[in-house]
Amino acid sequence: TNCAKEPHIVDTANFLNRIGAHIRGAGTDTIRIRGVAKLDGASYTVIPDQIETGTLMIAAAATRGDVVIRGCIPTHMEALTAKLLEMGILVTSQDDIISVQLRQGHRAIRLSTQEYPGFPTDLQQPMSALLTRAVGTSEVIENIFDSRFKHLDEMRKMGAKSVINGRIAYIEGVPELHGAPVYAPDLRGGAALVIAGLMANGTTEIYNPDTIARGYEHLESKLNALGGSIHREALVLETNNHAISL
């Protein structure tokens, strides 16, 4: 009981059932598993990663791009889409395609993480980066995990303004960020710093990059497709006049 309901939980159960498991209730509070004698082989296509999709949607908005993301499931992104629309960011979808467009400034919002289908905690940190440039002061409430605001300490080195009070962070939008050496505290916090670096003037160096690669496959090539220019020595990421070294 008290099971997670995210799409990848349902997808994992579907895969296991395909190879012979007996799992019922995935996507609900209660999952029931009956043991079987053996599992067989099968071909199976895994669903798209909604957190990667969401991170790219946020990155598109942060850089004021006009970006089309293909091969995703828009219904899995409804909580994020609703918040982006609330901020004044244009998001449209059709079939397996999501388009994100931002031409002008975006508004501050109140954001509260929840279990699926609520706003995902894994997108709270990337979204925080976007909120550093919003007009007004945003309130971010983290209901799922403790200590998930460490990235905001790093963003202050880039000129972001935030105050943390327990599970609540208040993020005051600023006109611009500037590049600085920062440390990726964890996977999603590192992704947030990449987004902040894309918004910042100058060069941002992100240390501990392996933690980012753990959750984002071929991040360099995907950001290159959005207009970045990335070189690996350390990883160097450039977009227009902005650069990130990892």
Secondary structure, 3 states (H helix, E strand, C coil): CCCCCCHHHHHHHHHHHHCCCEEECCCCCCCEEECCCCCCCCCCCCCCCHHHHHHHHHHHHHCCCEEEEECCCHHHHHHHHHHHHHCCCEEEEECCEEEEECCCCCECCEEEECCCCCECHHHHHHHHHHHCCCECEEEEECCCCCCCCHHHHHHHCCCCEEEEECCEEEEECCCCCECCEEECCCHHHHHHHHHHHHHCEEEEEEECCHHHHCCCCCHHHHHHHCCCEEEECCEEEEECCEEEEC
